């Protein structure tokens, strides 16, 4: 099992700059073999935690994107009905019991994320993304799967886990999650990074950016997030913006006010937000970070 510092170092090596609290949560996830629920606003990097975790463990990332109405068929398995029908036609006149056993075999089973996650030869990272978008009924079903790590398929029997996946659940906080789910999971609240950590993220992820520009961009994005916006820009927007400025050969913000304003398409994603951040606002914000 990796210690906290090793986890943080390896995450940094794949471009994810984790604070000590997150590194500790990931260490405990391995130590206790418990799912980790990461909660925070959209854009703070919750999904990227799972992607980076899969990279440092050199394993597969299996993602289950949650939505309203999510059910067992979406998450566990389905039968390939079209292939089954073709097989039935091809075996017409044969033994009915043998045909039934044949069409309800592994050959015709379509794995969905939860079943696939417990059947990997090497423990994968299972990302259950935006669990708050799913129904409460799905939460109850998910708890059963995560508690036993086995799946019952009537035609095949009970399938035990080959490996226990590392499970990351994310939530944007759009609804309250059940107490039962929270008790089953470890918990980490992820916020937007502070200036220094966001600058380190830029240095790690944006080729060609120097430390001084990274720090200025991090300071500027922090100021923009404090403006009256309908959609606060996330870390992905910061990365796009910094890459655009580097691509335009911007080395310092104070000498590139026009380029900064013209590239706001990377950061502001609604008409209302774009109209609020005028050239005058950009001048004011740059003056405070230069």
KAKAPE-V593908 format. One record per residue. N is the residue number from 1. OMEGA is omega as a letter, one per 20 degrees, with the letter a starting at -180 (none if undefined). BURIAL is + if it has 24 or more other C-alpha atoms within 12 Angstrom, else -. Layout:
n omega burial
N OMEGA BURIAL
N OMEGA BURIAL
//
This chain:
n omega burial
1 a -
2 r -
3 a -
4 a +
5 r -
6 r -
7 r +
8 a +
9 a -
10 r +
11 r +
12 r +
13 r -
14 r +
15 r +
16 a +
17 a +
18 r +
19 a +
20 a -
21 r -
22 r +
23 r +
24 r +
25 r +
26 r +
27 r +
28 r +
29 r +
30 a +
31 a -
32 a -
33 r +
34 r +
35 r +
36 r +
37 r +
38 a +
39 r +
40 a +
41 r +
42 r +
43 a +
44 r +
45 a +
46 a +
47 a +
48 r +
49 a +
50 r +
51 a +
52 r +
53 r +
54 r +
55 a -
56 r +
57 r +
58 a -
59 a -
60 r +
61 r +
62 a +
63 r +
64 r +
65 a +
66 r +
67 r -
68 r -
69 r -
70 a +
71 a +
72 a +
73 r -
74 a +
75 a +
76 a +
77 r +
78 r +
79 r +
80 a -
81 a -
82 r -
83 r -
84 r +
85 r -
86 r -
87 r +
88 r -
89 a -
90 a -
91 r -
92 a -
93 r -
94 r -
95 a -
96 a -
97 r -
98 r -
99 r -
100 r -
101 a -
102 a +
103 r +
104 r +
105 a -
106 a -
107 a -
108 a +
109 r +
110 r +
111 r +
112 a +
113 a +
114 r +
115 r +
116 a +
117 a +
118 a +
119 r +
120 r +
121 r -
122 a -
123 r +
124 r +
125 r +
126 r +
127 r +
128 a +
129 r +
130 a +
131 r +
132 r +
133 r +
134 a +
135 r -
136 r +
137 r -
138 r +
139 a +
140 r -
141 a +
142 r +
143 r +
144 a -
145 a +
146 r +
147 a -
148 a -
149 r +
150 a +
151 r +
152 r -
153 a -
154 a -
155 a -
156 a -
157 a -
158 r -
159 r +
160 r -
161 r +
162 r -
163 r +
164 a +
165 r +
166 a +
167 r +
168 r +
169 r +
170 r +
171 r +
172 r +
173 a -
174 r -
175 r -
176 r -
177 a +
178 r -
179 a -
180 r -
181 a +
182 r +
183 a -
184 a +
185 q +
186 a +
187 r +
188 r +
189 a +
190 r +
191 r +
192 a +
193 r +
194 a +
195 a +
196 a -
197 r +
198 r +
199 r +
200 r +
201 r +
202 a +
203 a +
204 a +
205 a +
206 a +
207 r -
208 a -
209 r +
210 a +
211 a +
212 r +
213 r +
214 a +
215 r +
216 r +
217 r +
218 r +
219 a +
220 a +
221 r +
222 r +
223 a +
224 r +
225 r +
226 r -
227 a -
228 a -
229 r -
230 r -
231 a -
232 a +
233 a +
234 a +
235 r +
236 r +
237 r +
238 a +
239 r +
240 a +
241 r +
242 r +
243 r +
244 r +
245 r +
246 r +
247 r -
248 r -
249 r -
250 r +
251 r +
252 a +
253 a +
254 r +
255 a -
256 a +
257 a +
258 r -
259 r +
260 a +
261 a +
262 a -
263 r +
264 r +
265 r -
266 a +
267 a +
268 a +
269 r -
270 r -
271 a -
272 a -
273 a -
274 a +
275 a -
276 a -
277 a +
278 r -
279 r -
280 r -
281 r +
282 r +
283 a +
284 a -
285 r +
286 r +
287 a -
288 a -
289 a +
290 none +
//
